[in-house]
Amino acid sequence: MIEFHPISIDDFAWAAPIMRSSNYMCCGYSFVTQFMWSHAYNTHIAKYDDWVLIRSDVGDTCYYLWPAGKGGDERKAIETMERDAERIGRPMYLYSVTLEAKTRLEEWYPGKFTITSDRADYDYIYEQANLAELPGRRFQKKRNHVSRFIRENPDWQFHPLTKEDLPAIRAFNDAWSQLYENKDNPGIQTEHSSIELLFDNFDKLDLRGGYVTAGGRIVAFSFGSPINDRVFDTHVEKALYDVTGAYNIINREMARNVCAGFDLINREDDVGDEGLRAAKLSYNPDIIEPKYLAALNK
Protein backbone atom coordinates (compact mmCIF):
# COMPACT_ATOMS: atom_id res chain seq x y z
CA MET A 1 0.00 0.00 0.00
CA ILE A 2 1.42 3.36 -0.97
CA GLU A 3 1.29 6.28 1.42
CA PHE A 4 0.21 9.75 0.37
CA HIS A 5 1.74 12.74 2.11
CA PRO A 6 0.89 16.45 1.99
CA ILE A 7 2.44 17.96 -1.13
CA SER A 8 5.45 20.15 -0.40
CA ILE A 9 8.14 22.06 -2.23
CA ASP A 10 10.45 19.08 -1.70
CA ASP A 11 8.28 17.05 -4.11
CA PHE A 12 8.97 19.37 -7.05
CA ALA A 13 12.31 17.79 -8.02
CA TRP A 14 10.96 14.26 -8.50
CA ALA A 15 7.30 14.88 -9.34
CA ALA A 16 7.46 17.72 -11.88
CA PRO A 17 9.46 15.78 -14.54
CA ILE A 18 7.06 12.83 -14.35
CA MET A 19 4.02 15.10 -14.59
CA ARG A 20 5.46 16.85 -17.65
CA SER A 21 6.11 13.50 -19.33
CA SER A 22 2.35 12.84 -19.41
CA ASN A 23 2.03 15.36 -22.25
CA TYR A 24 -1.47 16.29 -21.14
CA MET A 25 -2.57 19.88 -21.78
CA CYS A 26 -4.73 20.29 -18.65
CA CYS A 27 -3.52 22.72 -16.01
CA GLY A 28 -3.76 20.05 -13.31
CA TYR A 29 -0.61 18.47 -14.74
CA SER A 30 1.48 21.46 -13.73
CA PHE A 31 3.15 20.76 -10.38
CA VAL A 32 2.93 24.48 -9.64
CA THR A 33 -0.87 24.40 -10.02
CA GLN A 34 -1.14 21.53 -7.55
CA PHE A 35 1.26 23.12 -5.07
CA MET A 36 -0.27 26.57 -5.42
CA TRP A 37 -3.76 25.46 -4.41
CA SER A 38 -2.70 22.76 -1.96
CA HIS A 39 -3.87 24.68 1.11
CA ALA A 40 -7.32 25.13 -0.43
CA TYR A 41 -7.78 21.52 -1.53
CA ASN A 42 -5.74 19.63 1.09
CA THR A 43 -3.57 18.12 -1.64
CA HIS A 44 -1.56 14.93 -1.08
CA ILE A 45 0.96 13.23 -3.37
CA ALA A 46 2.55 9.80 -3.77
CA LYS A 47 4.84 7.96 -6.16
CA TYR A 48 3.71 4.64 -7.60
CA ASP A 49 6.15 2.99 -10.00
CA ASP A 50 6.64 5.64 -12.70
CA TRP A 51 3.43 7.52 -11.88
CA VAL A 52 2.67 10.58 -9.80
CA LEU A 53 -0.58 10.13 -7.89
CA ILE A 54 -2.30 13.21 -6.47
CA ARG A 55 -5.26 13.26 -4.08
CA SER A 56 -7.27 16.21 -2.85
CA ASP A 57 -9.34 15.65 0.28
CA VAL A 58 -12.38 17.88 -0.02
CA GLY A 59 -14.97 17.31 2.67
CA ASP A 60 -15.58 13.59 2.91
CA THR A 61 -14.56 12.88 -0.69
CA CYS A 62 -11.25 11.95 -2.35
CA TYR A 63 -10.53 13.57 -5.70
CA TYR A 64 -7.66 11.89 -7.57
CA LEU A 65 -5.90 13.38 -10.56
CA TRP A 66 -5.88 10.97 -13.49
CA PRO A 67 -2.44 9.29 -13.14
CA ALA A 68 0.44 11.50 -14.27
CA GLY A 69 3.26 9.82 -16.18
CA LYS A 70 3.74 7.69 -19.26
CA GLY A 71 5.38 4.51 -18.07
CA GLY A 72 4.07 1.40 -16.38
CA ASP A 73 0.56 0.01 -16.05
CA GLU A 74 -2.02 2.82 -15.95
CA ARG A 75 -4.76 0.46 -14.79
CA LYS A 76 -2.73 -0.60 -11.78
CA ALA A 77 -2.21 3.06 -10.89
CA ILE A 78 -5.99 3.63 -10.97
CA GLU A 79 -6.62 0.52 -8.90
CA THR A 80 -4.00 1.68 -6.39
CA MET A 81 -5.93 4.92 -5.94
CA GLU A 82 -9.15 2.95 -5.55
CA ARG A 83 -7.61 0.89 -2.73
CA ASP A 84 -6.39 4.09 -1.09
CA ALA A 85 -9.94 5.49 -1.10
CA GLU A 86 -11.24 2.23 0.35
CA ARG A 87 -8.59 2.33 3.07
CA ILE A 88 -9.62 5.76 4.28
CA GLY A 89 -13.31 5.08 3.72
CA ARG A 90 -14.19 7.90 1.34
CA PRO A 91 -15.91 8.11 -2.06
CA MET A 92 -13.49 8.15 -5.00
CA TYR A 93 -13.50 10.54 -7.94
CA LEU A 94 -11.04 10.85 -10.81
CA TYR A 95 -10.66 14.39 -12.20
CA SER A 96 -8.99 16.01 -15.23
CA VAL A 97 -9.99 12.94 -17.24
CA THR A 98 -9.40 13.72 -20.92
CA LEU A 99 -11.64 12.39 -23.68
CA GLU A 100 -9.04 9.74 -24.53
CA ALA A 101 -8.66 8.72 -20.89
CA LYS A 102 -12.46 8.60 -20.55
CA THR A 103 -12.60 6.14 -23.46
CA ARG A 104 -9.96 3.92 -21.84
CA LEU A 105 -11.72 4.01 -18.50
CA GLU A 106 -15.04 2.95 -20.05
CA GLU A 107 -13.34 0.11 -21.93
CA TRP A 108 -11.46 -1.15 -18.88
CA TYR A 109 -14.28 -0.86 -16.36
CA PRO A 110 -17.69 -0.96 -18.06
CA GLY A 111 -20.35 0.47 -15.75
CA LYS A 112 -17.95 0.93 -12.84
CA PHE A 113 -17.74 4.73 -13.06
CA THR A 114 -20.31 7.45 -13.65
CA ILE A 115 -18.64 10.02 -15.89
CA THR A 116 -19.77 13.62 -16.22
CA SER A 117 -18.36 16.87 -17.56
CA ASP A 118 -18.60 20.42 -16.23
CA ARG A 119 -18.24 23.27 -18.74
CA ALA A 120 -16.92 25.51 -15.95
CA ASP A 121 -13.90 23.22 -15.64
CA TYR A 122 -12.84 23.25 -19.31
CA ASP A 123 -9.41 24.75 -20.04
CA TYR A 124 -8.92 27.56 -22.58
CA ILE A 125 -5.86 26.93 -24.75
CA TYR A 126 -4.39 29.31 -27.32
CA GLU A 127 -1.70 29.18 -29.97
CA GLN A 128 1.27 31.20 -28.72
CA ALA A 129 1.60 33.05 -32.02
CA ASN A 130 -2.01 34.27 -31.86
CA LEU A 131 -1.63 35.81 -28.40
CA ALA A 132 1.76 37.25 -29.31
CA GLU A 133 0.74 38.87 -32.61
CA LEU A 134 -3.06 39.30 -32.32
CA PRO A 135 -3.49 38.74 -36.08
CA GLY A 136 -6.48 39.41 -38.30
CA ARG A 137 -9.95 40.82 -37.85
CA ARG A 138 -10.89 38.58 -34.94
CA PHE A 139 -8.21 40.25 -32.79
CA GLN A 140 -8.90 43.82 -33.97
CA LYS A 141 -10.41 44.94 -30.65
CA LYS A 142 -7.46 43.53 -28.73
CA ARG A 143 -5.00 45.34 -30.97
CA ASN A 144 -6.98 48.54 -30.45
CA HIS A 145 -6.71 48.18 -26.66
CA VAL A 146 -2.97 47.56 -26.93
CA SER A 147 -2.53 50.55 -29.23
CA ARG A 148 -4.42 52.80 -26.84
CA PHE A 149 -2.32 51.62 -23.91
CA ILE A 150 0.91 52.34 -25.81
CA ARG A 151 -0.38 55.73 -26.96
CA GLU A 152 -1.43 56.79 -23.46
CA ASN A 153 1.67 55.33 -21.77
CA PRO A 154 4.65 56.15 -24.02
CA ASP A 155 7.16 55.24 -21.30
CA TRP A 156 5.76 51.76 -20.75
CA GLN A 157 8.15 48.82 -20.34
CA PHE A 158 7.91 45.05 -19.93
CA HIS A 159 10.27 43.51 -17.36
CA PRO A 160 11.07 39.82 -16.81
CA LEU A 161 10.07 38.77 -13.30
CA THR A 162 13.04 38.05 -11.00
CA LYS A 163 13.38 37.28 -7.32
CA GLU A 164 14.61 40.83 -6.74
CA ASP A 165 11.29 42.16 -8.08
CA LEU A 166 9.15 40.19 -5.62
CA PRO A 167 8.82 42.88 -2.90
CA ALA A 168 7.37 45.34 -5.43
CA ILE A 169 5.15 42.70 -7.05
CA ARG A 170 3.91 41.56 -3.64
CA ALA A 171 3.03 45.13 -2.72
CA PHE A 172 1.12 45.49 -6.01
CA ASN A 173 -0.71 42.21 -5.42
CA ASP A 174 -1.57 43.22 -1.84
CA ALA A 175 -3.07 46.47 -3.10
CA TRP A 176 -4.88 44.74 -5.99
CA SER A 177 -6.50 42.24 -3.63
CA GLN A 178 -8.04 45.13 -1.72
CA LEU A 179 -9.47 46.96 -4.75
CA TYR A 180 -13.22 47.48 -5.03
CA GLU A 181 -15.08 44.21 -4.38
CA ASN A 182 -11.85 42.18 -4.37
CA LYS A 183 -11.36 42.54 -0.62
CA ASP A 184 -14.73 40.86 0.02
CA ASN A 185 -14.27 38.08 -2.55
CA PRO A 186 -13.28 34.79 -0.82
CA GLY A 187 -11.88 33.36 -4.05
CA ILE A 188 -9.58 36.31 -4.60
CA GLN A 189 -8.38 36.19 -1.02
CA THR A 190 -7.65 32.45 -1.32
CA GLU A 191 -5.78 33.15 -4.55
CA HIS A 192 -3.79 35.87 -2.79
CA SER A 193 -2.58 33.31 -0.24
CA SER A 194 -1.75 30.91 -3.08
CA ILE A 195 0.35 33.53 -4.85
CA GLU A 196 2.21 34.29 -1.63
CA LEU A 197 3.02 30.59 -1.24
CA LEU A 198 4.60 30.54 -4.70
CA PHE A 199 6.54 33.72 -4.07
CA ASP A 200 7.88 32.21 -0.83
CA ASN A 201 9.31 29.40 -2.97
CA PHE A 202 10.10 31.42 -6.10
CA ASP A 203 13.68 30.20 -6.48
CA LYS A 204 12.67 26.55 -6.00
CA LEU A 205 10.03 26.39 -8.73
CA ASP A 206 10.17 26.86 -12.49
CA LEU A 207 8.16 30.08 -12.40
CA ARG A 208 8.38 32.41 -15.39
CA GLY A 209 6.71 35.77 -15.68
CA GLY A 210 6.93 39.49 -16.11
CA TYR A 211 5.40 42.84 -15.27
CA VAL A 212 4.61 46.10 -17.02
CA THR A 213 5.44 49.56 -15.72
CA ALA A 214 4.08 52.89 -16.93
CA GLY A 215 4.36 56.32 -15.41
CA GLY A 216 6.82 55.07 -12.83
CA ARG A 217 4.54 52.39 -11.37
CA ILE A 218 3.61 48.75 -11.90
CA VAL A 219 0.32 48.43 -13.77
CA ALA A 220 0.23 44.67 -14.43
CA PHE A 221 2.02 41.39 -13.74
CA SER A 222 1.66 37.76 -14.73
CA PHE A 223 3.46 34.46 -14.32
CA GLY A 224 3.11 30.77 -15.01
CA SER A 225 5.02 27.53 -15.53
CA PRO A 226 5.39 24.79 -18.16
CA ILE A 227 2.90 21.93 -18.22
CA ASN A 228 5.21 20.21 -20.69
CA ASP A 229 7.60 21.18 -23.49
CA ARG A 230 4.75 22.39 -25.72
CA VAL A 231 2.25 23.94 -23.31
CA PHE A 232 2.73 26.84 -20.91
CA ASP A 233 0.26 27.38 -18.07
CA THR A 234 -0.61 30.96 -17.10
CA HIS A 235 -1.35 30.80 -13.38
CA VAL A 236 -1.84 34.47 -12.56
CA GLU A 237 -2.57 37.67 -14.46
CA LYS A 238 -3.33 40.92 -12.61
CA ALA A 239 -3.66 44.49 -13.87
CA LEU A 240 -5.09 47.79 -12.71
CA TYR A 241 -8.72 48.08 -13.74
CA ASP A 242 -8.50 51.82 -14.40
CA VAL A 243 -5.58 51.59 -16.85
CA THR A 244 -7.09 50.92 -20.27
CA GLY A 245 -5.32 48.11 -22.06
CA ALA A 246 -3.22 47.01 -19.07
CA TYR A 247 -4.59 43.46 -19.22
CA ASN A 248 -4.15 43.34 -22.98
CA ILE A 249 -0.53 44.47 -22.89
CA ILE A 250 0.55 42.04 -20.17
CA ASN A 251 -1.19 39.22 -22.04
CA ARG A 252 0.61 40.10 -25.29
CA GLU A 253 4.01 40.64 -23.69
CA MET A 254 3.86 37.39 -21.75
CA ALA A 255 3.13 35.54 -25.00
CA ARG A 256 5.97 37.31 -26.78
CA ASN A 257 8.65 37.24 -24.11
CA VAL A 258 7.92 34.39 -21.71
CA CYS A 259 6.05 31.86 -23.86
CA ALA A 260 8.06 32.24 -27.06
CA GLY A 261 9.42 28.70 -26.80
CA PHE A 262 6.00 27.06 -26.42
CA ASP A 263 3.39 26.16 -29.03
CA LEU A 264 0.37 26.60 -26.78
CA ILE A 265 -0.68 28.68 -23.78
CA ASN A 266 -3.21 27.26 -21.31
CA ARG A 267 -5.12 30.05 -19.55
CA GLU A 268 -6.99 27.58 -17.35
CA ASP A 269 -10.75 27.40 -16.73
CA ASP A 270 -13.41 30.01 -16.04
CA VAL A 271 -14.83 28.48 -12.80
CA GLY A 272 -18.31 29.20 -14.19
CA ASP A 273 -17.88 32.97 -13.89
CA GLU A 274 -19.70 34.63 -16.80
CA GLY A 275 -17.37 37.63 -16.93
CA LEU A 276 -14.27 35.46 -16.90
CA ARG A 277 -15.75 33.19 -19.56
CA ALA A 278 -16.50 36.14 -21.82
CA ALA A 279 -12.96 37.46 -21.36
CA LYS A 280 -11.37 34.13 -22.24
CA LEU A 281 -13.64 33.58 -25.23
CA SER A 282 -12.83 37.09 -26.48
CA TYR A 283 -9.26 35.92 -27.12
CA ASN A 284 -10.53 33.25 -29.55
CA PRO A 285 -9.25 30.04 -27.95
CA ASP A 286 -7.88 27.50 -30.38
CA ILE A 287 -8.86 24.65 -28.06
CA ILE A 288 -11.46 24.44 -25.32
CA GLU A 289 -10.23 21.32 -23.60
CA PRO A 290 -12.94 19.24 -21.88
CA LYS A 291 -12.18 17.60 -18.57
CA TYR A 292 -14.34 14.82 -17.20
CA LEU A 293 -15.09 13.72 -13.65
CA ALA A 294 -15.42 9.98 -13.01
CA ALA A 295 -17.21 8.88 -9.83
CA LEU A 296 -16.65 5.31 -8.64
CA ASN A 297 -20.04 3.61 -8.31
CA LYS A 298 -20.82 1.87 -5.07
C-alpha positions, 0 to 999 in steps of 0.5 A: 500500500502506498502512502500519500503525504501532503504535497510540499516544495520538496516534491517538485524535483521528483514529481514535476518531470514525471508530470510533464512527461504525461504530455497532457494539456490540462492545467492540473498536470502542472506541479505548480498548479497543484502546489499553489492550491494545496492549502485550499484543496488539502492536496496529497501526493505519492509515487507509484512505480513511474506515476505521480498520484495526487489526491485532494481531500475535499470534505468527505470525498477523495478527488484523484488526478488521473495518473500522471506519467507515461510509463508502467501500467495505468490500470494498476495506478488507478486501482491503487488509488481505488484501494487508497480510497477504500482504506480511508473510507471515502468516495473516490472521484477521478478528475482532469480525465481527458476524452481519450482517458475517458474512453480507456476508463469505459473500456477497462471498467464498463459500468464501474464509473459514472462520468460527467463533464462540467463546462466551468472546468474546461481549459482555454488553450491558445496558440502562442503566435495568436496571443503574441501577434493578435493577427487578423480581424478577430483580434482587432479589438485587442490590438486597439486596446494595446494601441491605446495603452501604448499611446497613453503610456509612451514610457511603458516597459515590460520587465522579466520577473526576477526574485529581486522584483518580488517585494514590489510585485507583492506590494502590487498584489496586496493592493490589488487584492483590496481593490473594489469588491476584491477585498470581500471576494473569498476566491480572490483572497484564497488566490492571494494566499496561493500567490504568496506561497509561490513567491515564498518558494520562487527560487525553487520552482520553475516560475516564469513571468513578467510585469509592465510599468508605466508612469513610474509604477507597476500596472500589471504582472503575470506568471506561469510555468510549463505543463510540458515542453509544448504547453505553458500554463498561465497561473496568474494575471493581474492588472489595474482596472482603471488603466485601459489596455493594461490586461491586454498588454501584459497578455501580449508581452507574456506571450511574446517574451515568456512563452516564445518557446511554447506552441500553446498557452493554457489560460486555465478554466473560467470556474463558471464565472460569466465575466471570466468566460466572456474574457477568455472567449474574447481571445478566440481560444484555439482549443477548449479542452474538456475535462471529465469527472469519473465517480466510482459507483458503489 
